[in-house]
Amino acid sequence: MQDNSEERLVALETKLSYLEDYVNKLQDVAVSQSKEIDVLREENRVISARFRELLDSLEDIPNRKPPHY
């Protein structure tokens, strides 16, 4: 009976160790992805601002025929 309990305890400790390792790796991935999302958000903000600037500059050009017509 004692031997069976010890085997079960070792099996549980082994599973717990694997789960702890898995959670740590998962946390590392989540932190990495969070940083990447922050970078992508900033890039998106910059590109959107530049796009708005380009659209505003296009509105300033009058819609008229070129002089050779």
C-alpha positions in Angstrom: 0.0 0.0 0.0 2.8 2.4 0.9 4.6 1.6 -2.4 1.5 2.4 -4.4 1.0 5.7 -2.7 4.6 6.7 -3.3 4.2 5.8 -7.0 1.1 7.9 -7.3 2.8 10.8 -5.5 5.8 10.6 -7.9 3.4 10.5 -10.8 1.6 13.6 -9.6 4.8 15.5 -8.9 6.0 14.6 -12.4 2.7 15.8 -14.0 2.9 19.0 -11.9 6.4 19.6 -13.0 5.4 19.3 -16.7 2.4 21.6 -16.1 4.5 24.2 -14.4 6.9 24.1 -17.4 4.0 24.4 -19.8 2.5 27.3 -18.0 5.9 29.1 -17.9 6.3 28.6 -21.7 2.8 29.7 -22.3 3.3 32.9 -20.3 6.5 33.6 -22.2 4.6 33.3 -25.5 1.8 35.6 -24.2 4.3 38.3 -23.1 6.1 38.1 -26.4 2.8 38.4 -28.3 1.7 41.3 -26.2 4.9 43.2 -27.0 4.5 42.4 -30.7 0.9 43.6 -30.6 2.1 46.9 -29.0 4.6 47.4 -31.8 2.0 46.6 -34.5 -0.5 49.0 -32.9 2.1 51.8 -32.9 3.0 51.0 -36.6 -0.7 51.1 -37.4 -1.1 54.4 -35.7 1.8 55.9 -37.7 0.6 54.5 -41.0 -3.0 55.7 -40.3 -1.7 59.2 -39.5 0.4 59.3 -42.7 -2.6 58.1 -44.7 -4.8 60.8 -43.3 -2.1 63.4 -44.2 -1.9 62.1 -47.8 -5.7 62.2 -48.1 -5.8 65.8 -46.8 -3.1 66.8 -49.3 -5.1 65.3 -52.1 -8.1 67.4 -51.3 -6.0 70.6 -51.7 -5.4 69.8 -55.4 -8.1 71.5 -57.5 -10.0 69.3 -60.0 -9.4 71.2 -63.2 -8.3 70.4 -66.7 -4.6 70.7 -67.5 -3.5 73.8 -69.5 -3.0 71.9 -72.8 -6.8 71.1 -73.2 
